[in-house]
Amino acid sequence: MNFIENVKEKNQFPIIFIGSGITKRYFDNAPKWEELLLELWEKIYDREKFYEYYHKLESEGKNEFKIHLIIASKLEKDISDAFYSGYSIYRKFNDRSCS
């Protein structure tokens, strides 16, 4: 079962980003911010596109914190859109633009 199907089956809206320190404080093996973003990114896009997008934002003069916020916002929107559209577009994400 993929990520979107799991969310749909449990009929619960995911709350993914609650604060970078919360999970590290309470869970020994919790991913770092960038690791979490990359893990979620790979569920809908190719891994290489993460680094392309990251570099694009970095070349625009954005710092690491701002880049993470932008990527997190993009993922939240794309995952929410997939969830509310019945996740039928989930398998089409790899063909979508990352800009």
Residue pairs with C-beta under 8 A, 6 or more apart in sequence:
1 9
2 43
2 90
3 40
3 43
3 79
4 79
4 82
4 83
4 87
4 90
5 87
5 90
7 13
7 14
7 83
8 83
8 86
8 87
13 83
14 79
16 36
16 40
16 75
16 76
16 79
17 72
17 76
20 32
20 33
23 30
23 31
24 30
24 32
31 39
33 68
34 68
37 50
37 68
37 71
37 72
37 75
38 47
38 50
40 75
40 79
41 47
41 49
41 50
41 71
41 75
42 50
44 75
44 78
44 79
44 82
44 90
44 93
44 94
45 93
45 94
45 96
45 98
46 94
49 98
50 71
52 98
53 71
53 98
53 99
54 67
54 71
56 99
57 66
57 67
57 70
57 71
58 67
62 70
74 98
78 93
78 96
81 89
82 89
82 90
82 93
